[in-house]
Amino acid sequence: MSLPRVVKWWRTPQGHPRFWGVVVFVALAAAFILDLSLPPGYASAIIVAGIVILSVLADRVWIVMTTVVVGASLSLTALIIKGPTEFALATGTVWTNRLSSLGLILLAGLASGFLVRRGRALRELSRELTVANTKLTRQSRMMTAARELGRIGGWSVDVETGVVGWSDEIAQLHGFEHGQTLTWHDVVDNYVPEDRPRMREAFEKCAKDGTPFIEQCRLATADGDDIWILCVGEAVRSSTGTIVSIQGAKQDITAWRVAEGAASANFHRFEQLTRSLPFPLWTAGPDGLVTFLNTALVDYSGIDQGELTARGWLWIVHPNDQQAAYDKWVEAVEGGQRYESRLRLRRADGEYRWFHLQGTPEHDSSGELVRWWGTALDVQDFVTLTERADAMAEERESILQSIGDAVFTLDDAWRVTYVNDNAEALMYLPREQVLGQVLWDAFPPVVGTEIEAAYRRAVATSTIQRVTEYYPPHNAWLEITANPSREGLTICFRDISEFRSLTDQLQQAQRLESIGRLTGGIAHDFNNLLTVVIGGSEALQTDEPSLTDGGKELLDLIHRAASRGADLTHRLLAFARRQPLAPQAVDVSEMIGDFAPLLRRTLGEGVSVRTDLASDLPEAHVDSAQLESAILNLSINARDAMREGGTLVLETSMADLDQAYATAHGEISPGRYVVISISDSGTGISPEHIPRLFDPFFTTKEVGEGSGLGLPMVWGFAKQSGGHVSVYSEVGEGTTFRIYLPLAPEDADHAPDAVVPAAGDLQGEGYVLLAEDDLLVQQFAAQQLRQRGYQVTVANSGPEALELLDSMDQLDLLFTDVIMPGGMTGRQLAEQVEQRRPGIPVLYSSGYTENVIVHNGRLDANVQLLNKPYSSHQLATKVRAVLEGRVEETA
């Protein structure tokens, strides 16, 4: 460590005592060594006393006391170490000498400690005096500055001589020269004339009886401007109590008086303003107690202002509002925060009206709360209107929630402002996620649609817009009404998907009814014609072997064309659900199993037919012949969709259709159904074609490849059977048609095994009554029956047939058309014949039954029907079968 650093350290408060402490203990060590080297008789311990005195330089009492203790201990230790004296000094003398030295050390320690304490006390006193002198100097300077800034000074007047003494500030205020000798009369004359008597009276009274005075007066200055002076004076008495002088001070208060005047003017204006305000105005202190109320609250409450201020504003608050208002006020006062409350105040007539109270705290520059400023606004009308508006809004909400339509509103920025429950359900979004959102952001699929266009038209033209549009994200048809208003747009909408479905079903039913009526009208006459053509061509082919090959080919063309016409009529009736059905209990899996080999031969080798048939299915209630026709029709369509070959799969299963499915598809009841699935691996059907698949004459095949009646026939057959048809297809993958058939009741008839008579067995005998209004059909049927060996009596109507019946001795069969002129149907004729000739079998023939022997699309029980057009072979077969049935029943 360098010498300068040592010196610097030594001068520090810590360095100085430590340095001298080290010196003292080094000296003690040296004295101890010296004492050990001297004989016992020497008074070497006196050296320690000097070291104790030296320790005073450390300026620490503890160092002095430590030196005393350590020095005395070392002195005794040295005496003990040295042992017996070698000299002749007596041991007592040695110890006496040593103890005397120790006493001297102790006295030196006491004296040194006293000196250290005294020195420290003197230094502390000196420091305090220095600090006090510094403060005094600073305060003197501050007083001088205050006098200069405040223009304040002292004065005195000798009562006996009247001579005035003053400070420089006073002389400057009066405009006197420094050192100028004046009397108090001269000073009084310096005031403005109107203040002189008052100042003279105050001075004389103080000089006479010692009454002190404080006066404000004006001094006239040389430049003509008056200044305001605050003059303070008091008497000074001698030891005998005699008033010898008057002394005091003066201060220029012009600025204060100007400010006071301005404040007074402001206060006056404030007072006038508060009196003119139509609403209550109040102030309160930091403690929350009201200090001022304007007259508006006094006039409103009818209570004196003093009493109202003293008792507090809670006195006129409605009892039900007092606690809440008080709690809020206490909270605001304690936190120094803005106060707001809505409460009811009692009016002079006792009525309570709603007021909105608010108070704003005022703070000084240090942040301390100074006072509260507040108002009380009468909001009774606003509250009344709000309550009415709330009631109207509640009523509106109730109405909007109770109506069946979905409703939401938009503001002028297209933001959603309201959503009722129905709208929330149809939007498939919680209303919290929609409210406040721009419509186009919440529902992007609406952009660019007719829905958006309608909304914008409604806003642009201020007219109601209505639109019906399909909304793909929800797979729903929406009927929308946009009603513009000043606030924006009100949207009412409803899901009409079910309504449209039902409408489509109704239109389909009406279309079917129209087609059915048209088809029925055509079928009756057309089938009569086709009966003659088909029957005649078949008879010619069979009975005229002499025909040339060209003639036979022509007859074959005629027969095939007529057959195609008959098939066309049959398909139309099937689609229109006007064909007569004879449903029976059918094991569908067994039927398809028996039908599959025929189907394979029909479809050809390019199509692989596979079956997956359930073995435990309940029986279906269906016309098996028509079902086979429907399956064949669908299978041929499947083959046509597999141009390069493929796989056809026939499956049977059970299905449970619920109410939702039944409602969506119409004309089908919920329940259990036997299902036949026909699936192919063909090209599939385009989605846009599927809705029209079952429309009559609709086809995707090339011209000449299809009539467009195959699928409508299947659909009509399924519906007429009480079932349903569905289709599922994917382009490039294939198509599946499913036919749903009702279950057979327990008492349903079962399909008998078909018995086809041999060709030679078609000859017969018996008496037949033929009732047919169409002469061509009548002639053809009569001729064919007679050629088969039957005796035929013909009639053109029902009444004519009854007249002929009365003349017939024998009758074996009634063969009658269903629809005939003369006011009697074939069914009515059969009933009359049954009454006259009980047990006579009846064979009906018709191209259109018109619900005479068919009800709900099904033949009545025990009814035998030969559909027109029919061939001679079909006629002979059916007649023989009916007659044989009679023979069996009567045997």
PyMOL commands that set and color helices and strands:
alter all, ss='L'
color gray80, all
select helices_A, chain A and resi 3-10+15-37+46-58+61-82+91-150+168-174+184-189+193-209+254-276+295-301+305-311+313-316+319-335+380-402+421-427+431-434+439-442+444-446+450-461+472-474+497-543+549-575+588-603+624-641+659-665+690-692+710-720+759-762+775-787+798-807+826-836+872-890
alter helices_A, ss='H'
color red, helices_A
select strands_A, chain A and resi 152-158+163-166+182-183+213-220+226-237+243-252+281-284+290-293+339-346+352-363+369-378+406-411+416-419+465-471+476-484+488-495+584-586+607-612+620-622+646-657+671-680+724-730+734-742+767-771+791-795+813-817+842-846+854-855+858-859+864-867
alter strands_A, ss='S'
color yellow, strands_A
deselect
rebuild
show_as cartoon
